[in-house]
Every structure is written in structure tokens, then in C-alpha cells.
């Protein structure tokens, strides 16, 4: 079936305006994306704090780089 007139096709009862899959799920997908985005930032901050606090416990001095001390 070839569509020659999109206006008539999209206004037909069979189509009812749904021209892509997942119509009506946009709000849920935005909410899921927002939760994942905030969750990623929380996890990233926790990992960075753990890394920085472990480096702070080693108490490297300002001249430690001259002794080839690498902890990264």
C-alpha cells in the first residue's frame, strides 16, 4: 500500500495520529532520563570523593612529584 496523500493518511481512523512507536511514553522516558542523570552525578561524586580522600590520606608533599610518586 503506497501512501500518496499524507494528510488523508494521518487523519484516517486506523492511524489516529500515531506516526511513531511509543506515543504517550515521552513523559515517562524523560523522568527515567532525569533519574539516571541525577544518579550518575551522585555516583560520580561519590567515586571522586573516595579517590581524593584516599590520596589525601597518603599525605603527599609538594615535592613528591620529584620522587616519581604516581598514584593516578
mmCIF file of the N, C-alpha and C atoms, coordinates in Angstrom:
data_MODEL
# 
_entry.id   MODEL 
# 
loop_
_atom_site.group_PDB 
_atom_site.id 
_atom_site.type_symbol 
_atom_site.label_atom_id 
_atom_site.label_alt_id 
_atom_site.label_comp_id 
_atom_site.label_asym_id 
_atom_site.label_entity_id 
_atom_site.label_seq_id 
_atom_site.pdbx_PDB_ins_code 
_atom_site.Cartn_x 
_atom_site.Cartn_y 
_atom_site.Cartn_z 
_atom_site.occupancy 
_atom_site.B_iso_or_equiv 
_atom_site.pdbx_formal_charge 
_atom_site.auth_seq_id 
_atom_site.auth_comp_id 
_atom_site.auth_asym_id 
_atom_site.auth_atom_id 
_atom_site.pdbx_PDB_model_num 
ATOM 1   N N  . UNK A 1 1  ? 0.842  -1.174 0.000  1.00 0.00 ? 1  UNK A N  1 
ATOM 2   C CA . UNK A 1 1  ? 0.000  0.000  0.000  1.00 0.00 ? 1  UNK A CA 1 
ATOM 3   C C  . UNK A 1 1  ? 0.891  1.242  0.000  1.00 0.00 ? 1  UNK A C  1 
ATOM 4   N N  . UNK A 1 2  ? 0.821  1.978  -1.044 1.00 0.00 ? 2  UNK A N  1 
ATOM 5   C CA . UNK A 1 2  ? 1.598  3.201  -1.160 1.00 0.00 ? 2  UNK A CA 1 
ATOM 6   C C  . UNK A 1 2  ? 0.758  4.392  -0.711 1.00 0.00 ? 2  UNK A C  1 
ATOM 7   N N  . UNK A 1 3  ? 1.347  5.251  0.064  1.00 0.00 ? 3  UNK A N  1 
ATOM 8   C CA . UNK A 1 3  ? 0.656  6.439  0.538  1.00 0.00 ? 3  UNK A CA 1 
ATOM 9   C C  . UNK A 1 3  ? 0.956  7.574  -0.425 1.00 0.00 ? 3  UNK A C  1 
ATOM 10  N N  . UNK A 1 4  ? -0.089 8.156  -0.994 1.00 0.00 ? 4  UNK A N  1 
ATOM 11  C CA . UNK A 1 4  ? 0.097  9.261  -1.935 1.00 0.00 ? 4  UNK A CA 1 
ATOM 12  C C  . UNK A 1 4  ? -0.296 10.591 -1.323 1.00 0.00 ? 4  UNK A C  1 
ATOM 13  N N  . UNK A 1 5  ? -1.143 10.568 -0.276 1.00 0.00 ? 5  UNK A N  1 
ATOM 14  C CA . UNK A 1 5  ? -1.590 11.807 0.354  1.00 0.00 ? 5  UNK A CA 1 
ATOM 15  C C  . UNK A 1 5  ? -1.452 11.635 1.867  1.00 0.00 ? 5  UNK A C  1 
ATOM 16  N N  . UNK A 1 6  ? -0.442 12.243 2.459  1.00 0.00 ? 6  UNK A N  1 
ATOM 17  C CA . UNK A 1 6  ? -0.162 12.066 3.883  1.00 0.00 ? 6  UNK A CA 1 
ATOM 18  C C  . UNK A 1 6  ? -1.228 12.702 4.763  1.00 0.00 ? 6  UNK A C  1 
ATOM 19  N N  . UNK A 1 7  ? -1.844 13.765 4.327  1.00 0.00 ? 7  UNK A N  1 
ATOM 20  C CA . UNK A 1 7  ? -2.882 14.418 5.125  1.00 0.00 ? 7  UNK A CA 1 
ATOM 21  C C  . UNK A 1 7  ? -4.067 13.477 5.307  1.00 0.00 ? 7  UNK A C  1 
ATOM 22  N N  . UNK A 1 8  ? -4.495 12.851 4.241  1.00 0.00 ? 8  UNK A N  1 
ATOM 23  C CA . UNK A 1 8  ? -5.598 11.892 4.345  1.00 0.00 ? 8  UNK A CA 1 
ATOM 24  C C  . UNK A 1 8  ? -5.181 10.662 5.138  1.00 0.00 ? 8  UNK A C  1 
ATOM 25  N N  . UNK A 1 9  ? -3.962 10.232 4.949  1.00 0.00 ? 9  UNK A N  1 
ATOM 26  C CA . UNK A 1 9  ? -3.489 9.032  5.648  1.00 0.00 ? 9  UNK A CA 1 
ATOM 27  C C  . UNK A 1 9  ? -3.414 9.258  7.157  1.00 0.00 ? 9  UNK A C  1 
ATOM 28  N N  . UNK A 1 10 ? -2.873 10.395 7.596  1.00 0.00 ? 10 UNK A N  1 
ATOM 29  C CA . UNK A 1 10 ? -2.721 10.651 9.022  1.00 0.00 ? 10 UNK A CA 1 
ATOM 30  C C  . UNK A 1 10 ? -4.039 10.988 9.710  1.00 0.00 ? 10 UNK A C  1 
ATOM 31  N N  . UNK A 1 11 ? -5.033 11.398 8.938  1.00 0.00 ? 11 UNK A N  1 
ATOM 32  C CA . UNK A 1 11 ? -6.331 11.684 9.542  1.00 0.00 ? 11 UNK A CA 1 
ATOM 33  C C  . UNK A 1 11 ? -7.264 10.483 9.498  1.00 0.00 ? 11 UNK A C  1 
ATOM 34  N N  . UNK A 1 12 ? -6.821 9.360  8.981  1.00 0.00 ? 12 UNK A N  1 
ATOM 35  C CA . UNK A 1 12 ? -7.644 8.150  8.925  1.00 0.00 ? 12 UNK A CA 1 
ATOM 36  C C  . UNK A 1 12 ? -7.818 7.574  10.327 1.00 0.00 ? 12 UNK A C  1 
ATOM 37  N N  . UNK A 1 13 ? -8.908 6.857  10.529 1.00 0.00 ? 13 UNK A N  1 
ATOM 38  C CA . UNK A 1 13 ? -9.193 6.283  11.845 1.00 0.00 ? 13 UNK A CA 1 
ATOM 39  C C  . UNK A 1 13 ? -8.198 5.194  12.221 1.00 0.00 ? 13 UNK A C  1 
ATOM 40  N N  . UNK A 1 14 ? -7.657 4.491  11.257 1.00 0.00 ? 14 UNK A N  1 
ATOM 41  C CA . UNK A 1 14 ? -6.697 3.415  11.555 1.00 0.00 ? 14 UNK A CA 1 
ATOM 42  C C  . UNK A 1 14 ? -5.399 3.963  12.133 1.00 0.00 ? 14 UNK A C  1 
ATOM 43  N N  . UNK A 1 15 ? -5.002 5.131  11.675 1.00 0.00 ? 15 UNK A N  1 
ATOM 44  C CA . UNK A 1 15 ? -3.735 5.709  12.117 1.00 0.00 ? 15 UNK A CA 1 
ATOM 45  C C  . UNK A 1 15 ? -3.939 6.535  13.380 1.00 0.00 ? 15 UNK A C  1 
ATOM 46  N N  . UNK A 1 16 ? -4.939 7.344  13.431 1.00 0.00 ? 16 UNK A N  1 
ATOM 47  C CA . UNK A 1 16 ? -5.312 8.171  14.579 1.00 0.00 ? 16 UNK A CA 1 
ATOM 48  C C  . UNK A 1 16 ? -4.169 9.048  15.072 1.00 0.00 ? 16 UNK A C  1 
ATOM 49  N N  . UNK A 1 17 ? -3.348 9.554  14.175 1.00 0.00 ? 17 UNK A N  1 
ATOM 50  C CA . UNK A 1 17 ? -2.297 10.478 14.537 1.00 0.00 ? 17 UNK A CA 1 
ATOM 51  C C  . UNK A 1 17 ? -1.028 9.850  15.063 1.00 0.00 ? 17 UNK A C  1 
ATOM 52  N N  . UNK A 1 18 ? -0.996 8.560  15.293 1.00 0.00 ? 18 UNK A N  1 
ATOM 53  C CA . UNK A 1 18 ? 0.205  7.901  15.804 1.00 0.00 ? 18 UNK A CA 1 
ATOM 54  C C  . UNK A 1 18 ? 1.142  7.618  14.633 1.00 0.00 ? 18 UNK A C  1 
ATOM 55  N N  . UNK A 1 19 ? 2.190  8.401  14.518 1.00 0.00 ? 19 UNK A N  1 
ATOM 56  C CA . UNK A 1 19 ? 3.095  8.228  13.375 1.00 0.00 ? 19 UNK A CA 1 
ATOM 57  C C  . UNK A 1 19 ? 4.455  7.673  13.801 1.00 0.00 ? 19 UNK A C  1 
ATOM 58  N N  . UNK A 1 20 ? 4.633  7.361  15.085 1.00 0.00 ? 20 UNK A N  1 
ATOM 59  C CA . UNK A 1 20 ? 5.864  6.732  15.540 1.00 0.00 ? 20 UNK A CA 1 
ATOM 60  C C  . UNK A 1 20 ? 5.538  5.825  16.721 1.00 0.00 ? 20 UNK A C  1 
ATOM 61  N N  . UNK A 1 21 ? 6.349  4.801  16.935 1.00 0.00 ? 21 UNK A N  1 
ATOM 62  C CA . UNK A 1 21 ? 6.063  3.885  18.040 1.00 0.00 ? 21 UNK A CA 1 
ATOM 63  C C  . UNK A 1 21 ? 6.342  4.527  19.396 1.00 0.00 ? 21 UNK A C  1 
ATOM 64  N N  . UNK A 1 22 ? 5.599  4.141  20.402 1.00 0.00 ? 22 UNK A N  1 
ATOM 65  C CA . UNK A 1 22 ? 5.823  4.649  21.749 1.00 0.00 ? 22 UNK A CA 1 
ATOM 66  C C  . UNK A 1 22 ? 5.136  5.961  22.032 1.00 0.00 ? 22 UNK A C  1 
ATOM 67  N N  . UNK A 1 23 ? 4.083  6.259  21.316 1.00 0.00 ? 23 UNK A N  1 
ATOM 68  C CA . UNK A 1 23 ? 3.355  7.508  21.541 1.00 0.00 ? 23 UNK A CA 1 
ATOM 69  C C  . UNK A 1 23 ? 2.765  7.494  22.945 1.00 0.00 ? 23 UNK A C  1 
ATOM 70  N N  . UNK A 1 24 ? 2.990  8.551  23.700 1.00 0.00 ? 24 UNK A N  1 
ATOM 71  C CA . UNK A 1 24 ? 2.459  8.658  25.048 1.00 0.00 ? 24 UNK A CA 1 
ATOM 72  C C  . UNK A 1 24 ? 3.459  8.291  26.133 1.00 0.00 ? 24 UNK A C  1 
ATOM 73  N N  . UNK A 1 25 ? 4.626  7.799  25.758 1.00 0.00 ? 25 UNK A N  1 
ATOM 74  C CA . UNK A 1 25 ? 5.626  7.408  26.761 1.00 0.00 ? 25 UNK A CA 1 
ATOM 75  C C  . UNK A 1 25 ? 6.704  8.462  26.950 1.00 0.00 ? 25 UNK A C  1 
ATOM 76  N N  . UNK A 1 26 ? 6.543  9.617  26.330 1.00 0.00 ? 26 UNK A N  1 
ATOM 77  C CA . UNK A 1 26 ? 7.591  10.633 26.394 1.00 0.00 ? 26 UNK A CA 1 
ATOM 78  C C  . UNK A 1 26 ? 7.822  11.119 27.819 1.00 0.00 ? 26 UNK A C  1 
ATOM 79  N N  . UNK A 1 27 ? 6.757  11.336 28.570 1.00 0.00 ? 27 UNK A N  1 
ATOM 80  C CA . UNK A 1 27 ? 6.897  11.813 29.949 1.00 0.00 ? 27 UNK A CA 1 
ATOM 81  C C  . UNK A 1 27 ? 7.630  10.826 30.827 1.00 0.00 ? 27 UNK A C  1 
ATOM 82  N N  . UNK A 1 28 ? 7.305  9.554  30.675 1.00 0.00 ? 28 UNK A N  1 
ATOM 83  C CA . UNK A 1 28 ? 7.973  8.516  31.460 1.00 0.00 ? 28 UNK A CA 1 
ATOM 84  C C  . UNK A 1 28 ? 9.447  8.426  31.079 1.00 0.00 ? 28 UNK A C  1 
ATOM 85  N N  . UNK A 1 29 ? 9.733  8.511  29.782 1.00 0.00 ? 29 UNK A N  1 
ATOM 86  C CA . UNK A 1 29 ? 11.127 8.432  29.333 1.00 0.00 ? 29 UNK A CA 1 
ATOM 87  C C  . UNK A 1 29 ? 11.941 9.632  29.814 1.00 0.00 ? 29 UNK A C  1 
ATOM 88  N N  . UNK A 1 30 ? 11.331 10.813 29.837 1.00 0.00 ? 30 UNK A N  1 
ATOM 89  C CA . UNK A 1 30 ? 12.029 11.996 30.358 1.00 0.00 ? 30 UNK A CA 1 
ATOM 90  C C  . UNK A 1 30 ? 12.296 11.824 31.843 1.00 0.00 ? 30 UNK A C  1 
ATOM 91  N N  . UNK A 1 31 ? 11.324 11.306 32.584 1.00 0.00 ? 31 UNK A N  1 
ATOM 92  C CA . UNK A 1 31 ? 11.506 11.076 34.012 1.00 0.00 ? 31 UNK A CA 1 
ATOM 93  C C  . UNK A 1 31 ? 12.611 10.047 34.270 1.00 0.00 ? 31 UNK A C  1 
ATOM 94  N N  . UNK A 1 32 ? 12.628 8.972  33.514 1.00 0.00 ? 32 UNK A N  1 
ATOM 95  C CA . UNK A 1 32 ? 13.686 7.961  33.653 1.00 0.00 ? 32 UNK A CA 1 
ATOM 96  C C  . UNK A 1 32 ? 15.045 8.559  33.318 1.00 0.00 ? 32 UNK A C  1 
ATOM 97  N N  . UNK A 1 33 ? 15.109 9.355  32.250 1.00 0.00 ? 33 UNK A N  1 
ATOM 98  C CA . UNK A 1 33 ? 16.367 10.001 31.882 1.00 0.00 ? 33 UNK A CA 1 
ATOM 99  C C  . UNK A 1 33 ? 16.850 10.960 32.951 1.00 0.00 ? 33 UNK A C  1 
ATOM 100 N N  . UNK A 1 34 ? 15.932 11.702 33.553 1.00 0.00 ? 34 UNK A N  1 
ATOM 101 C CA . UNK A 1 34 ? 16.300 12.632 34.611 1.00 0.00 ? 34 UNK A CA 1 
ATOM 102 C C  . UNK A 1 34 ? 16.831 11.888 35.828 1.00 0.00 ? 34 UNK A C  1 
ATOM 103 N N  . UNK A 1 35 ? 16.180 10.792 36.213 1.00 0.00 ? 35 UNK A N  1 
ATOM 104 C CA . UNK A 1 35 ? 16.636 9.997  37.357 1.00 0.00 ? 35 UNK A CA 1 
ATOM 105 C C  . UNK A 1 35 ? 18.014 9.401  37.079 1.00 0.00 ? 35 UNK A C  1 
ATOM 106 N N  . UNK A 1 36 ? 18.218 8.886  35.872 1.00 0.00 ? 36 UNK A N  1 
ATOM 107 C CA . UNK A 1 36 ? 19.530 8.338  35.525 1.00 0.00 ? 36 UNK A CA 1 
ATOM 108 C C  . UNK A 1 36 ? 20.611 9.420  35.521 1.00 0.00 ? 36 UNK A C  1 
ATOM 109 N N  . UNK A 1 37 ? 20.273 10.605 35.042 1.00 0.00 ? 37 UNK A N  1 
ATOM 110 C CA . UNK A 1 37 ? 21.230 11.705 35.002 1.00 0.00 ? 37 UNK A CA 1 
ATOM 111 C C  . UNK A 1 37 ? 21.644 12.124 36.405 1.00 0.00 ? 37 UNK A C  1 
ATOM 112 N N  . UNK A 1 38 ? 20.681 12.307 37.301 1.00 0.00 ? 38 UNK A N  1 
ATOM 113 C CA . UNK A 1 38 ? 20.987 12.670 38.689 1.00 0.00 ? 38 UNK A CA 1 
ATOM 114 C C  . UNK A 1 38 ? 21.743 11.537 39.374 1.00 0.00 ? 38 UNK A C  1 
ATOM 115 N N  . UNK A 1 39 ? 21.331 10.291 39.145 1.00 0.00 ? 39 UNK A N  1 
ATOM 116 C CA . UNK A 1 39 ? 22.026 9.145  39.731 1.00 0.00 ? 39 UNK A CA 1 
ATOM 117 C C  . UNK A 1 39 ? 23.472 9.056  39.283 1.00 0.00 ? 39 UNK A C  1 
ATOM 118 N N  . UNK A 1 40 ? 23.723 9.336  38.010 1.00 0.00 ? 40 UNK A N  1 
ATOM 119 C CA . UNK A 1 40 ? 25.097 9.295  37.515 1.00 0.00 ? 40 UNK A CA 1 
ATOM 120 C C  . UNK A 1 40 ? 25.941 10.355 38.209 1.00 0.00 ? 40 UNK A C  1 
ATOM 121 N N  . UNK A 1 41 ? 25.392 11.541 38.399 1.00 0.00 ? 41 UNK A N  1 
ATOM 122 C CA . UNK A 1 41 ? 26.138 12.609 39.075 1.00 0.00 ? 41 UNK A CA 1 
ATOM 123 C C  . UNK A 1 41 ? 26.427 12.240 40.526 1.00 0.00 ? 41 UNK A C  1 
ATOM 124 N N  . UNK A 1 42 ? 25.487 11.618 41.200 1.00 0.00 ? 42 UNK A N  1 
ATOM 125 C CA . UNK A 1 42 ? 25.702 11.205 42.589 1.00 0.00 ? 42 UNK A CA 1 
ATOM 126 C C  . UNK A 1 42 ? 26.793 10.145 42.657 1.00 0.00 ? 42 UNK A C  1 
ATOM 127 N N  . UNK A 1 43 ? 26.712 9.131  41.806 1.00 0.00 ? 43 UNK A N  1 
ATOM 128 C CA . UNK A 1 43 ? 27.740 8.078  41.807 1.00 0.00 ? 43 UNK A CA 1 
ATOM 129 C C  . UNK A 1 43 ? 29.110 8.643  41.446 1.00 0.00 ? 43 UNK A C  1 
ATOM 130 N N  . UNK A 1 44 ? 29.162 9.539  40.478 1.00 0.00 ? 44 UNK A N  1 
ATOM 131 C CA . UNK A 1 44 ? 30.435 10.145 40.074 1.00 0.00 ? 44 UNK A CA 1 
ATOM 132 C C  . UNK A 1 44 ? 31.042 10.946 41.213 1.00 0.00 ? 44 UNK A C  1 
ATOM 133 N N  . UNK A 1 45 ? 30.226 11.699 41.921 1.00 0.00 ? 45 UNK A N  1 
ATOM 134 C CA . UNK A 1 45 ? 30.727 12.499 43.042 1.00 0.00 ? 45 UNK A CA 1 
ATOM 135 C C  . UNK A 1 45 ? 31.238 11.602 44.160 1.00 0.00 ? 45 UNK A C  1 
ATOM 136 N N  . UNK A 1 46 ? 30.541 10.499 44.419 1.00 0.00 ? 46 UNK A N  1 
ATOM 137 C CA . UNK A 1 46 ? 30.989 9.577  45.469 1.00 0.00 ? 46 UNK A CA 1 
ATOM 138 C C  . UNK A 1 46 ? 32.331 8.947  45.102 1.00 0.00 ? 46 UNK A C  1 
ATOM 139 N N  . UNK A 1 47 ? 32.489 8.543  43.840 1.00 0.00 ? 47 UNK A N  1 
ATOM 140 C CA . UNK A 1 47 ? 33.754 7.940  43.409 1.00 0.00 ? 47 UNK A CA 1 
ATOM 141 C C  . UNK A 1 47 ? 34.896 8.950  43.459 1.00 0.00 ? 47 UNK A C  1 
ATOM 142 N N  . UNK A 1 48 ? 34.634 10.178 43.054 1.00 0.00 ? 48 UNK A N  1 
ATOM 143 C CA . UNK A 1 48 ? 35.680 11.192 43.092 1.00 0.00 ? 48 UNK A CA 1 
ATOM 144 C C  . UNK A 1 48 ? 36.065 11.519 44.534 1.00 0.00 ? 48 UNK A C  1 
ATOM 145 N N  . UNK A 1 49 ? 35.091 11.578 45.433 1.00 0.00 ? 49 UNK A N  1 
ATOM 146 C CA . UNK A 1 49 ? 35.400 11.838 46.839 1.00 0.00 ? 49 UNK A CA 1 
ATOM 147 C C  . UNK A 1 49 ? 36.222 10.709 47.443 1.00 0.00 ? 49 UNK A C  1 
ATOM 148 N N  . UNK A 1 50 ? 35.904 9.462  47.100 1.00 0.00 ? 50 UNK A N  1 
ATOM 149 C CA . UNK A 1 50 ? 36.693 8.329  47.595 1.00 0.00 ? 50 UNK A CA 1 
ATOM 150 C C  . UNK A 1 50 ? 38.127 8.395  47.092 1.00 0.00 ? 50 UNK A C  1 
ATOM 151 N N  . UNK A 1 51 ? 38.295 8.713  45.823 1.00 0.00 ? 51 UNK A N  1 
ATOM 152 C CA . UNK A 1 51 ? 39.638 8.794  45.237 1.00 0.00 ? 51 UNK A CA 1 
ATOM 153 C C  . UNK A 1 51 ? 40.447 9.923  45.876 1.00 0.00 ? 51 UNK A C  1 
ATOM 154 N N  . UNK A 1 52 ? 39.823 11.095 46.023 1.00 0.00 ? 52 UNK A N  1 
ATOM 155 C CA . UNK A 1 52 ? 40.543 12.224 46.590 1.00 0.00 ? 52 UNK A CA 1 
ATOM 156 C C  . UNK A 1 52 ? 40.852 12.017 48.068 1.00 0.00 ? 52 UNK A C  1 
ATOM 157 N N  . UNK A 1 53 ? 39.943 11.393 48.808 1.00 0.00 ? 53 UNK A N  1 
ATOM 158 C CA . UNK A 1 53 ? 40.228 11.162 50.229 1.00 0.00 ? 53 UNK A CA 1 
ATOM 159 C C  . UNK A 1 53 ? 41.309 10.094 50.404 1.00 0.00 ? 53 UNK A C  1 
ATOM 160 N N  . UNK A 1 54 ? 41.372 9.108  49.498 1.00 0.00 ? 54 UNK A N  1 
ATOM 161 C CA . UNK A 1 54 ? 42.456 8.123  49.609 1.00 0.00 ? 54 UNK A CA 1 
ATOM 162 C C  . UNK A 1 54 ? 43.804 8.766  49.290 1.00 0.00 ? 54 UNK A C  1 
ATOM 163 N N  . UNK A 1 55 ? 43.824 9.706  48.347 1.00 0.00 ? 55 UNK A N  1 
ATOM 164 C CA . UNK A 1 55 ? 45.064 10.421 48.059 1.00 0.00 ? 55 UNK A CA 1 
ATOM 165 C C  . UNK A 1 55 ? 45.438 11.354 49.206 1.00 0.00 ? 55 UNK A C  1 
ATOM 166 N N  . UNK A 1 56 ? 44.455 11.951 49.852 1.00 0.00 ? 56 UNK A N  1 
ATOM 167 C CA . UNK A 1 56 ? 44.736 12.856 50.965 1.00 0.00 ? 56 UNK A CA 1 
ATOM 168 C C  . UNK A 1 56 ? 45.290 12.097 52.163 1.00 0.00 ? 56 UNK A C  1 
ATOM 169 N N  . UNK A 1 57 ? 44.857 10.851 52.353 1.00 0.00 ? 57 UNK A N  1 
ATOM 170 C CA . UNK A 1 57 ? 45.369 10.052 53.470 1.00 0.00 ? 57 UNK A CA 1 
ATOM 171 C C  . UNK A 1 57 ? 46.848 9.712  53.296 1.00 0.00 ? 57 UNK A C  1 
ATOM 172 N N  . UNK A 1 58 ? 47.322 9.668  52.059 1.00 0.00 ? 58 UNK A N  1 
ATOM 173 C CA . UNK A 1 58 ? 48.733 9.338  51.811 1.00 0.00 ? 58 UNK A CA 1 
ATOM 174 C C  . UNK A 1 58 ? 49.640 10.524 52.095 1.00 0.00 ? 58 UNK A C  1 
ATOM 175 N N  . UNK A 1 59 ? 49.091 11.701 52.231 1.00 0.00 ? 59 UNK A N  1 
ATOM 176 C CA . UNK A 1 59 ? 49.795 12.922 52.600 1.00 0.00 ? 59 UNK A CA 1 
ATOM 177 C C  . UNK A 1 59 ? 51.040 13.185 51.746 1.00 0.00 ? 59 UNK A C  1 
ATOM 178 N N  . UNK A 1 60 ? 50.823 13.265 50.466 1.00 0.00 ? 60 UNK A N  1 
ATOM 179 C CA . UNK A 1 60 ? 51.929 13.621 49.578 1.00 0.00 ? 60 UNK A CA 1 
ATOM 180 C C  . UNK A 1 60 ? 52.287 15.083 49.783 1.00 0.00 ? 60 UNK A C  1 
ATOM 181 N N  . UNK A 1 61 ? 53.552 15.356 49.762 1.00 0.00 ? 61 UNK A N  1 
ATOM 182 C CA . UNK A 1 61 ? 54.022 16.726 49.920 1.00 0.00 ? 61 UNK A CA 1 
ATOM 183 C C  . UNK A 1 61 ? 54.096 17.447 48.590 1.00 0.00 ? 61 UNK A C  1 
ATOM 184 N N  . UNK A 1 62 ? 54.445 18.718 48.626 1.00 0.00 ? 62 UNK A N  1 
ATOM 185 C CA . UNK A 1 62 ? 54.509 19.495 47.383 1.00 0.00 ? 62 UNK A CA 1 
ATOM 186 C C  . UNK A 1 62 ? 55.654 19.058 46.472 1.00 0.00 ? 62 UNK A C  1 
ATOM 187 N N  . UNK A 1 63 ? 56.627 18.330 47.018 1.00 0.00 ? 63 UNK A N  1 
ATOM 188 C CA . UNK A 1 63 ? 57.758 17.884 46.202 1.00 0.00 ? 63 UNK A CA 1 
ATOM 189 C C  . UNK A 1 63 ? 57.714 16.386 45.921 1.00 0.00 ? 63 UNK A C  1 
ATOM 190 N N  . UNK A 1 64 ? 56.618 15.728 46.166 1.00 0.00 ? 64 UNK A N  1 
ATOM 191 C CA . UNK A 1 64 ? 56.523 14.287 45.936 1.00 0.00 ? 64 UNK A CA 1 
ATOM 192 C C  . UNK A 1 64 ? 56.652 13.934 44.461 1.00 0.00 ? 64 UNK A C  1 
ATOM 193 N N  . UNK A 1 65 ? 56.261 14.829 43.596 1.00 0.00 ? 65 UNK A N  1 
ATOM 194 C CA . UNK A 1 65 ? 56.360 14.534 42.175 1.00 0.00 ? 65 UNK A CA 1 
ATOM 195 C C  . UNK A 1 65 ? 57.816 14.399 41.726 1.00 0.00 ? 65 UNK A C  1 
ATOM 196 N N  . UNK A 1 66 ? 58.743 14.960 42.482 1.00 0.00 ? 66 UNK A N  1 
ATOM 197 C CA . UNK A 1 66 ? 60.149 14.859 42.124 1.00 0.00 ? 66 UNK A CA 1 
ATOM 198 C C  . UNK A 1 66 ? 60.701 13.461 42.405 1.00 0.00 ? 66 UNK A C  1 
ATOM 199 N N  . UNK A 1 67 ? 60.038 12.726 43.280 1.00 0.00 ? 67 UNK A N  1 
ATOM 200 C CA . UNK A 1 67 ? 60.461 11.356 43.593 1.00 0.00 ? 67 UNK A CA 1 
ATOM 201 C C  . UNK A 1 67 ? 59.726 10.333 42.759 1.00 0.00 ? 67 UNK A C  1 
ATOM 202 N N  . UNK A 1 68 ? 59.064 10.776 41.707 1.00 0.00 ? 68 UNK A N  1 
ATOM 203 C CA . UNK A 1 68 ? 58.335 9.918  40.801 1.00 0.00 ? 68 UNK A CA 1 
ATOM 204 C C  . UNK A 1 68 ? 57.228 9.145  41.540 1.00 0.00 ? 68 UNK A C  1 
ATOM 205 N N  . UNK A 1 69 ? 56.493 9.827  42.390 1.00 0.00 ? 69 UNK A N  1 
ATOM 206 C CA . UNK A 1 69 ? 55.373 9.223  43.095 1.00 0.00 ? 69 UNK A CA 1 
ATOM 207 C C  . UNK A 1 69 ? 54.133 9.405  42.231 1.00 0.00 ? 69 UNK A C  1 
ATOM 208 N N  . UNK A 1 70 ? 53.594 8.302  41.774 1.00 0.00 ? 70 UNK A N  1 
ATOM 209 C CA . UNK A 1 70 ? 52.381 8.369  40.958 1.00 0.00 ? 70 UNK A CA 1 
ATOM 210 C C  . UNK A 1 70 ? 51.314 7.502  41.599 1.00 0.00 ? 70 UNK A C  1 
ATOM 211 N N  . UNK A 1 71 ? 50.156 8.075  41.823 1.00 0.00 ? 71 UNK A N  1 
ATOM 212 C CA . UNK A 1 71 ? 49.036 7.319  42.383 1.00 0.00 ? 71 UNK A CA 1 
ATOM 213 C C  . UNK A 1 71 ? 47.815 7.401  41.491 1.00 0.00 ? 71 UNK A C  1 
ATOM 214 N N  . UNK A 1 72 ? 47.910 7.918  40.322 1.00 0.00 ? 72 UNK A N  1 
ATOM 215 C CA . UNK A 1 72 ? 46.751 8.048  39.452 1.00 0.00 ? 72 UNK A CA 1 
ATOM 216 C C  . UNK A 1 72 ? 46.683 6.842  38.634 1.00 0.00 ? 72 UNK A C  1 
# 
